[in-house]
């Protein structure tokens, strides 16, 4: 068997979903990174980073503290600070980075971007789960010139949806590579994707898509892991 690669996965309420998704590959091992474990130094063992979903990021981190009224009550500023440091480490050390849902949002903030704190309030469709807790599904459009399109070879597909916030102003050096029909950013990547370490941020949850053979699931995981292996 090839040497195992080590992925740092940020801690969250549904951490086991992400761990199971990544550990489906036999040459992968993971480290659960979180402030509750006081284990930031463990990141030095990691060859790639997966940023997970979860609660809203406190809007003070993107200089909009007045947006706090639009946020859910389960904000965790210690997690925000910890994960901004995780992103910083990944960029300084050129570690491949995959962000999912909140992971897209915290990474966008790291690069100087901002968030829409509540999509319906700001004139977008409601992208949250259905009231009974199931993910919504909607179509998504990909930029033909993007890394995401190169990886997936699709221009339009369907994704799950379980968020009430999204990227607003895009961070420095990033560009939107997928949008929903109502104009919500669904993926971000580097403007010059091949000139730096792998970075892909998606607003949907590939780890729990009903169709795990979707072109917006497996090729993304494969390319992330291949960039670490190589």
C-alpha positions, 0 to 999 in steps of 0.5 A: 500500500502507498504511504498514507496521507494525513488530512486535517478536518476541522471539528464540527457537530457533524464531524463523523460525516466528513471523516467517513467521506474522506476515509473511504479512501484506503490511503488516507488518515485524518486528524480532527482539528478543533480548539476544544482539543487544544491541538492546533500544533497537530496541523503540522502533521497535515498534508491537506485541510478540509474545512467543514460546515456548521454555525454562522461565522461572527460578522465582526470577522468581516467588519460587519458587526451590525449583521449579528441580528441576522445570524443564528444563535449558535455562533462560536467565536473561538471556532472562527478564530481557530479556523482562520488560523487553520486557513492561514497555516494552509496558505503559508505552507501551500497545503491543498484546501477544500472548504465545504459550506461554512468552510467556503465562508470562513475561507472567503473571510480569510481572503478579505471577503464578506458574507450575506448574513441571511439570504431571504432578508437580502432578496435571495431565495431561501437556501436553508433545509426544509422544515423537517430537516431534509436538504433542499436541492437546486440547480447550479451553473458552473463557469466553463473556464473554471478549475471546478469545471475542469475537475467535474466536466459539467456546466449545470447540475443539481446540488443539495442546499442547507445554508442561510448565509453565502459569500457576498464580496469575494475575497482577494485572489478568489473568483466565483466558479459556480452560482445558483439561478438566483445569483448566490455564489456556490463555489469559489476558487483561485483566480489563477488556480494553477499558480498556487496550491489547490484551493476549492470552496463549495457551498453544497455538502458533497459528503452527504449528497444523495447521489455519491456518484454525482460529478459534483461529489467524487471528482472533487474529492479525488482531485483534492486527494490527488493534489495531496498525493502528488 
